[in-house]
Amino acid sequence: MFRNIRRERRVSIGKEKRTMRNAEAVVFFFFLLFLVVLILSGLYLRYRQKYMLHQERMAALEKGTAIPLGPQPAPWSPRAYLLRGLIWSFSGAALIVCLLGLSWSTRRPTSAVESAYRARTLSQNLEIPIDQAKQIIERDEAVQGMPAGVALLGVVPLAVGLAYLVFYYTDDSRKRLAAAAPSESLAPRS
């Protein structure tokens, strides 16, 4: 009844491949550890800055002097949309290029040994001629590696950046500010 179903033989990987996988895991672990340390140090520095501002305000209250306001945000400017648009657009374009490069560098065709093994296994399991199994394997065989379609993830930040740029160039407040500023910039300096 189940004569076509056979148990797959375990193929042992060489010691070199095992050490390579272990090395990759160690590098990945240290990368994650570095990210965690970086994030925690940033949070700690922000906490210390706010704590120092709190201490300064409390000391001013005890002395009865004017309370310091702390850092003031920069005045709003329509150029913020230009900056955001450029950052998002170039980030999206860089992500697309990076993912396409990764996709092209990880692509590799399946080896002849692997194709022959798959064809022989398919031929034995389905009890079909080896030539027919090779044809099935060739039709079914896909290129291994990361698909190029993953690079489309970069389209999202690129579109956000383009939306910011379109808003910046169609915004009326920027045009009003530009119309009021030329009289000051063209005046001769004495």
DOGUNU-578167 format. One record per residue (C-alpha): z, x, y; residue in three letters. Coordinates in steps of 0.25 Angstrom, whole numbers, plus 5000, padded with zeros to 4 digits. Each point is the difference from the previous one (the first is absolute). Layout:
// DOGUNU-578167
<rec><Z>Z</Z><X>X</X><Y>Y</Y><bati>ALA</bati></rec>
...
This chain:
// DOGUNU-578167
<rec><Z>5000</Z><X>5000</X><Y>5000</Y><bati>MET</bati></rec>
<rec><Z>5004</Z><X>5011</X><Y>5010</Y><bati>PHE</bati></rec>
<rec><Z>4991</Z><X>5011</X><Y>4994</Y><bati>ARG</bati></rec>
<rec><Z>4993</Z><X>5003</X><Y>5014</Y><bati>ASN</bati></rec>
<rec><Z>5013</Z><X>5002</X><Y>5007</Y><bati>ILE</bati></rec>
<rec><Z>5005</Z><X>5015</X><Y>4998</Y><bati>ARG</bati></rec>
<rec><Z>5011</Z><X>5007</X><Y>5006</Y><bati>ARG</bati></rec>
<rec><Z>4996</Z><X>5010</X><Y>5011</Y><bati>GLU</bati></rec>
<rec><Z>5003</Z><X>5014</X><Y>4997</Y><bati>ARG</bati></rec>
<rec><Z>5010</Z><X>5007</X><Y>5009</Y><bati>ARG</bati></rec>
<rec><Z>4993</Z><X>5011</X><Y>5008</Y><bati>VAL</bati></rec>
<rec><Z>5010</Z><X>5011</X><Y>5004</Y><bati>SER</bati></rec>
<rec><Z>4998</Z><X>5006</X><Y>5014</Y><bati>ILE</bati></rec>
<rec><Z>5001</Z><X>5015</X><Y>5001</Y><bati>GLY</bati></rec>
<rec><Z>5012</Z><X>5007</X><Y>5006</Y><bati>LYS</bati></rec>
<rec><Z>4992</Z><X>5003</X><Y>5012</Y><bati>GLU</bati></rec>
<rec><Z>4997</Z><X>4986</X><Y>5004</Y><bati>LYS</bati></rec>
<rec><Z>5015</Z><X>4996</X><Y>4998</Y><bati>ARG</bati></rec>
<rec><Z>5004</Z><X>5011</X><Y>5009</Y><bati>THR</bati></rec>
<rec><Z>4990</Z><X>4996</X><Y>5010</Y><bati>MET</bati></rec>
<rec><Z>5005</Z><X>4986</X><Y>5000</Y><bati>ARG</bati></rec>
<rec><Z>5014</Z><X>5005</X><Y>5002</Y><bati>ASN</bati></rec>
<rec><Z>4996</Z><X>5008</X><Y>5011</Y><bati>ALA</bati></rec>
<rec><Z>4993</Z><X>4989</X><Y>5007</Y><bati>GLU</bati></rec>
<rec><Z>5013</Z><X>4991</X><Y>4998</Y><bati>ALA</bati></rec>
<rec><Z>5009</Z><X>5011</X><Y>5006</Y><bati>VAL</bati></rec>
<rec><Z>4990</Z><X>5001</X><Y>5012</Y><bati>VAL</bati></rec>
<rec><Z>5000</Z><X>4985</X><Y>5002</Y><bati>PHE</bati></rec>
<rec><Z>5016</Z><X>5000</X><Y>4999</Y><bati>PHE</bati></rec>
<rec><Z>5001</Z><X>5010</X><Y>5011</Y><bati>PHE</bati></rec>
<rec><Z>4990</Z><X>4993</X><Y>5009</Y><bati>PHE</bati></rec>
<rec><Z>5008</Z><X>4987</X><Y>4998</Y><bati>LEU</bati></rec>
<rec><Z>5013</Z><X>5008</X><Y>5003</Y><bati>LEU</bati></rec>
<rec><Z>4994</Z><X>5006</X><Y>5012</Y><bati>PHE</bati></rec>
<rec><Z>4996</Z><X>4986</X><Y>5006</Y><bati>LEU</bati></rec>
<rec><Z>5014</Z><X>4995</X><Y>4997</Y><bati>VAL</bati></rec>
<rec><Z>5006</Z><X>5012</X><Y>5007</Y><bati>VAL</bati></rec>
<rec><Z>4990</Z><X>4998</X><Y>5012</Y><bati>LEU</bati></rec>
<rec><Z>5003</Z><X>4985</X><Y>5002</Y><bati>ILE</bati></rec>
<rec><Z>5015</Z><X>5002</X><Y>4998</Y><bati>LEU</bati></rec>
<rec><Z>5001</Z><X>5011</X><Y>5010</Y><bati>SER</bati></rec>
<rec><Z>4991</Z><X>4992</X><Y>5010</Y><bati>GLY</bati></rec>
<rec><Z>5010</Z><X>4988</X><Y>4999</Y><bati>LEU</bati></rec>
<rec><Z>5012</Z><X>5010</X><Y>5001</Y><bati>TYR</bati></rec>
<rec><Z>4994</Z><X>5006</X><Y>5013</Y><bati>LEU</bati></rec>
<rec><Z>4998</Z><X>4986</X><Y>5006</Y><bati>ARG</bati></rec>
<rec><Z>5014</Z><X>4996</X><Y>4997</Y><bati>TYR</bati></rec>
<rec><Z>5006</Z><X>5012</X><Y>5006</Y><bati>ARG</bati></rec>
<rec><Z>4991</Z><X>4998</X><Y>5013</Y><bati>GLN</bati></rec>
<rec><Z>5005</Z><X>4985</X><Y>5001</Y><bati>LYS</bati></rec>
<rec><Z>5015</Z><X>5005</X><Y>4997</Y><bati>TYR</bati></rec>
<rec><Z>4999</Z><X>5010</X><Y>5011</Y><bati>MET</bati></rec>
<rec><Z>4995</Z><X>4990</X><Y>5010</Y><bati>LEU</bati></rec>
<rec><Z>5011</Z><X>4991</X><Y>4996</Y><bati>HIS</bati></rec>
<rec><Z>5011</Z><X>5011</X><Y>5002</Y><bati>GLN</bati></rec>
<rec><Z>4994</Z><X>5003</X><Y>5014</Y><bati>GLU</bati></rec>
<rec><Z>5001</Z><X>4985</X><Y>5004</Y><bati>ARG</bati></rec>
<rec><Z>5014</Z><X>4999</X><Y>4995</Y><bati>MET</bati></rec>
<rec><Z>5004</Z><X>5012</X><Y>5008</Y><bati>ALA</bati></rec>
<rec><Z>4993</Z><X>4994</X><Y>5012</Y><bati>ALA</bati></rec>
<rec><Z>5008</Z><X>4987</X><Y>4998</Y><bati>LEU</bati></rec>
<rec><Z>5013</Z><X>5008</X><Y>4999</Y><bati>GLU</bati></rec>
<rec><Z>4998</Z><X>5008</X><Y>5012</Y><bati>LYS</bati></rec>
<rec><Z>4995</Z><X>4988</X><Y>5008</Y><bati>GLY</bati></rec>
<rec><Z>4986</Z><X>5006</X><Y>5004</Y><bati>THR</bati></rec>
<rec><Z>4987</Z><X>4994</X><Y>4999</Y><bati>ALA</bati></rec>
<rec><Z>4995</Z><X>4997</X><Y>4986</Y><bati>ILE</bati></rec>
<rec><Z>4988</Z><X>5008</X><Y>4996</Y><bati>PRO</bati></rec>
<rec><Z>4988</Z><X>4992</X><Y>4995</Y><bati>LEU</bati></rec>
<rec><Z>4994</Z><X>5009</X><Y>4990</Y><bati>GLY</bati></rec>
<rec><Z>4985</Z><X>5002</X><Y>4998</Y><bati>PRO</bati></rec>
<rec><Z>4991</Z><X>4990</X><Y>5007</Y><bati>GLN</bati></rec>
<rec><Z>4987</Z><X>4996</X><Y>4993</Y><bati>PRO</bati></rec>
<rec><Z>4987</Z><X>5004</X><Y>5007</Y><bati>ALA</bati></rec>
<rec><Z>4994</Z><X>4990</X><Y>5008</Y><bati>PRO</bati></rec>
<rec><Z>4989</Z><X>4991</X><Y>4994</Y><bati>TRP</bati></rec>
<rec><Z>4986</Z><X>5004</X><Y>5001</Y><bati>SER</bati></rec>
<rec><Z>4987</Z><X>4994</X><Y>4994</Y><bati>PRO</bati></rec>
<rec><Z>4997</Z><X>5015</X><Y>4995</Y><bati>ARG</bati></rec>
<rec><Z>5010</Z><X>4997</X><Y>4989</Y><bati>ALA</bati></rec>
<rec><Z>4990</Z><X>4991</X><Y>4993</Y><bati>TYR</bati></rec>
<rec><Z>4990</Z><X>5012</X><Y>5001</Y><bati>LEU</bati></rec>
<rec><Z>5010</Z><X>5009</X><Y>4994</Y><bati>LEU</bati></rec>
<rec><Z>5003</Z><X>4991</X><Y>4989</Y><bati>ARG</bati></rec>
<rec><Z>4986</Z><X>4997</X><Y>4997</Y><bati>GLY</bati></rec>
<rec><Z>4996</Z><X>5014</X><Y>4999</Y><bati>LEU</bati></rec>
<rec><Z>5012</Z><X>5004</X><Y>4991</Y><bati>ILE</bati></rec>
<rec><Z>4997</Z><X>4988</X><Y>4991</Y><bati>TRP</bati></rec>
<rec><Z>4985</Z><X>5003</X><Y>5000</Y><bati>SER</bati></rec>
<rec><Z>5001</Z><X>5014</X><Y>4997</Y><bati>PHE</bati></rec>
<rec><Z>5011</Z><X>4998</X><Y>4989</Y><bati>SER</bati></rec>
<rec><Z>4991</Z><X>4990</X><Y>4993</Y><bati>GLY</bati></rec>
<rec><Z>4988</Z><X>5009</X><Y>5001</Y><bati>ALA</bati></rec>
<rec><Z>5008</Z><X>5012</X><Y>4995</Y><bati>ALA</bati></rec>
<rec><Z>5006</Z><X>4991</X><Y>4988</Y><bati>LEU</bati></rec>
<rec><Z>4985</Z><X>4996</X><Y>4996</Y><bati>ILE</bati></rec>
<rec><Z>4996</Z><X>5015</X><Y>5000</Y><bati>VAL</bati></rec>
<rec><Z>5012</Z><X>5004</X><Y>4993</Y><bati>CYS</bati></rec>
<rec><Z>4999</Z><X>4990</X><Y>4989</Y><bati>LEU</bati></rec>
<rec><Z>4985</Z><X>5002</X><Y>4998</Y><bati>LEU</bati></rec>
<rec><Z>5002</Z><X>5015</X><Y>4999</Y><bati>GLY</bati></rec>
<rec><Z>5011</Z><X>4997</X><Y>4989</Y><bati>LEU</bati></rec>
<rec><Z>4991</Z><X>4990</X><Y>4993</Y><bati>SER</bati></rec>
<rec><Z>4988</Z><X>5010</X><Y>5000</Y><bati>TRP</bati></rec>
<rec><Z>5009</Z><X>5012</X><Y>4996</Y><bati>SER</bati></rec>
<rec><Z>5007</Z><X>4993</X><Y>4988</Y><bati>THR</bati></rec>
<rec><Z>4987</Z><X>4994</X><Y>4994</Y><bati>ARG</bati></rec>
<rec><Z>4996</Z><X>5006</X><Y>4987</Y><bati>ARG</bati></rec>
<rec><Z>4992</Z><X>4995</X><Y>4989</Y><bati>PRO</bati></rec>
<rec><Z>5006</Z><X>4999</X><Y>4986</Y><bati>THR</bati></rec>
<rec><Z>4999</Z><X>5012</X><Y>4991</Y><bati>SER</bati></rec>
<rec><Z>4990</Z><X>5000</X><Y>4989</Y><bati>ALA</bati></rec>
<rec><Z>5011</Z><X>5002</X><Y>4990</Y><bati>VAL</bati></rec>
<rec><Z>5008</Z><X>4988</X><Y>5005</Y><bati>GLU</bati></rec>
<rec><Z>4987</Z><X>4991</X><Y>5000</Y><bati>SER</bati></rec>
<rec><Z>4997</Z><X>5005</X><Y>4985</Y><bati>ALA</bati></rec>
<rec><Z>5014</Z><X>4997</X><Y>4996</Y><bati>TYR</bati></rec>
<rec><Z>5000</Z><X>4986</X><Y>5006</Y><bati>ARG</bati></rec>
<rec><Z>4986</Z><X>4997</X><Y>4994</Y><bati>ALA</bati></rec>
<rec><Z>5005</Z><X>5005</X><Y>4986</Y><bati>ARG</bati></rec>
<rec><Z>5013</Z><X>4992</X><Y>5001</Y><bati>THR</bati></rec>
<rec><Z>4992</Z><X>4987</X><Y>5005</Y><bati>LEU</bati></rec>
<rec><Z>4990</Z><X>5002</X><Y>4988</Y><bati>SER</bati></rec>
<rec><Z>5011</Z><X>5001</X><Y>4990</Y><bati>GLN</bati></rec>
<rec><Z>5009</Z><X>4989</X><Y>5006</Y><bati>ASN</bati></rec>
<rec><Z>4988</Z><X>4990</X><Y>5001</Y><bati>LEU</bati></rec>
<rec><Z>4992</Z><X>5005</X><Y>4988</Y><bati>GLU</bati></rec>
<rec><Z>4987</Z><X>5002</X><Y>5008</Y><bati>ILE</bati></rec>
<rec><Z>4990</Z><X>5012</X><Y>5000</Y><bati>PRO</bati></rec>
<rec><Z>5004</Z><X>5012</X><Y>5009</Y><bati>ILE</bati></rec>
<rec><Z>4988</Z><X>4998</X><Y>5008</Y><bati>ASP</bati></rec>
<rec><Z>5003</Z><X>4986</X><Y>5004</Y><bati>GLN</bati></rec>
<rec><Z>5014</Z><X>5005</X><Y>5003</Y><bati>ALA</bati></rec>
<rec><Z>4995</Z><X>5011</X><Y>5009</Y><bati>LYS</bati></rec>
<rec><Z>4991</Z><X>4989</X><Y>5008</Y><bati>GLN</bati></rec>
<rec><Z>5013</Z><X>4992</X><Y>5002</Y><bati>ILE</bati></rec>
<rec><Z>5008</Z><X>5011</X><Y>5005</Y><bati>ILE</bati></rec>
<rec><Z>4989</Z><X>5005</X><Y>5009</Y><bati>GLU</bati></rec>
<rec><Z>4999</Z><X>4986</X><Y>5006</Y><bati>ARG</bati></rec>
<rec><Z>5015</Z><X>4998</X><Y>5001</Y><bati>ASP</bati></rec>
<rec><Z>5003</Z><X>5014</X><Y>5005</Y><bati>GLU</bati></rec>
<rec><Z>5004</Z><X>5001</X><Y>5014</Y><bati>ALA</bati></rec>
<rec><Z>5003</Z><X>5012</X><Y>5009</Y><bati>VAL</bati></rec>
<rec><Z>5014</Z><X>5004</X><Y>5000</Y><bati>GLN</bati></rec>
<rec><Z>5008</Z><X>5002</X><Y>5013</Y><bati>GLY</bati></rec>
<rec><Z>5004</Z><X>4992</X><Y>5012</Y><bati>MET</bati></rec>
<rec><Z>4989</Z><X>4989</X><Y>5004</Y><bati>PRO</bati></rec>
<rec><Z>4993</Z><X>5002</X><Y>5013</Y><bati>ALA</bati></rec>
<rec><Z>5004</Z><X>4986</X><Y>5004</Y><bati>GLY</bati></rec>
<rec><Z>5014</Z><X>5004</X><Y>5002</Y><bati>VAL</bati></rec>
<rec><Z>4995</Z><X>5006</X><Y>5013</Y><bati>ALA</bati></rec>
<rec><Z>4998</Z><X>4986</X><Y>5006</Y><bati>LEU</bati></rec>
<rec><Z>5015</Z><X>5000</X><Y>5002</Y><bati>LEU</bati></rec>
<rec><Z>4997</Z><X>5008</X><Y>5013</Y><bati>GLY</bati></rec>
<rec><Z>4992</Z><X>4989</X><Y>5005</Y><bati>VAL</bati></rec>
<rec><Z>5013</Z><X>4992</X><Y>5004</Y><bati>VAL</bati></rec>
<rec><Z>5006</Z><X>5010</X><Y>5010</Y><bati>PRO</bati></rec>
<rec><Z>4986</Z><X>5003</X><Y>5005</Y><bati>LEU</bati></rec>
<rec><Z>4998</Z><X>4985</X><Y>5003</Y><bati>ALA</bati></rec>
<rec><Z>5014</Z><X>4999</X><Y>5007</Y><bati>VAL</bati></rec>
<rec><Z>4996</Z><X>5012</X><Y>5008</Y><bati>GLY</bati></rec>
<rec><Z>4986</Z><X>4994</X><Y>5004</Y><bati>LEU</bati></rec>
<rec><Z>5007</Z><X>4987</X><Y>5004</Y><bati>ALA</bati></rec>
<rec><Z>5010</Z><X>5008</X><Y>5009</Y><bati>TYR</bati></rec>
<rec><Z>4988</Z><X>5007</X><Y>5006</Y><bati>LEU</bati></rec>
<rec><Z>4992</Z><X>4987</X><Y>5002</Y><bati>VAL</bati></rec>
<rec><Z>5012</Z><X>4994</X><Y>5007</Y><bati>PHE</bati></rec>
<rec><Z>5002</Z><X>5012</X><Y>5009</Y><bati>TYR</bati></rec>
<rec><Z>4985</Z><X>5000</X><Y>5005</Y><bati>TYR</bati></rec>
<rec><Z>5000</Z><X>4985</X><Y>5002</Y><bati>THR</bati></rec>
<rec><Z>5014</Z><X>4999</X><Y>5007</Y><bati>ASP</bati></rec>
<rec><Z>4999</Z><X>4995</X><Y>5014</Y><bati>ASP</bati></rec>
<rec><Z>5014</Z><X>5006</X><Y>5004</Y><bati>SER</bati></rec>
<rec><Z>4994</Z><X>5014</X><Y>4998</Y><bati>ARG</bati></rec>
<rec><Z>4988</Z><X>4997</X><Y>5008</Y><bati>LYS</bati></rec>
<rec><Z>5009</Z><X>4994</X><Y>5012</Y><bati>ARG</bati></rec>
<rec><Z>5008</Z><X>5013</X><Y>4999</Y><bati>LEU</bati></rec>
<rec><Z>4988</Z><X>5009</X><Y>5000</Y><bati>ALA</bati></rec>
<rec><Z>4994</Z><X>4992</X><Y>5012</Y><bati>ALA</bati></rec>
<rec><Z>5013</Z><X>5002</X><Y>5008</Y><bati>ALA</bati></rec>
<rec><Z>5001</Z><X>5015</X><Y>4997</Y><bati>ALA</bati></rec>
<rec><Z>4987</Z><X>5006</X><Y>5005</Y><bati>PRO</bati></rec>
<rec><Z>5005</Z><X>5000</X><Y>5015</Y><bati>SER</bati></rec>
<rec><Z>5011</Z><X>5009</X><Y>4996</Y><bati>GLU</bati></rec>
<rec><Z>4993</Z><X>5009</X><Y>4992</Y><bati>SER</bati></rec>
<rec><Z>4988</Z><X>5002</X><Y>5009</Y><bati>LEU</bati></rec>
<rec><Z>5009</Z><X>5003</X><Y>5012</Y><bati>ALA</bati></rec>
<rec><Z>5000</Z><X>5014</X><Y>5005</Y><bati>PRO</bati></rec>
<rec><Z>5013</Z><X>5008</X><Y>4998</Y><bati>ARG</bati></rec>
<rec><Z>5005</Z><X>5007</X><Y>5012</Y><bati>SER</bati></rec>
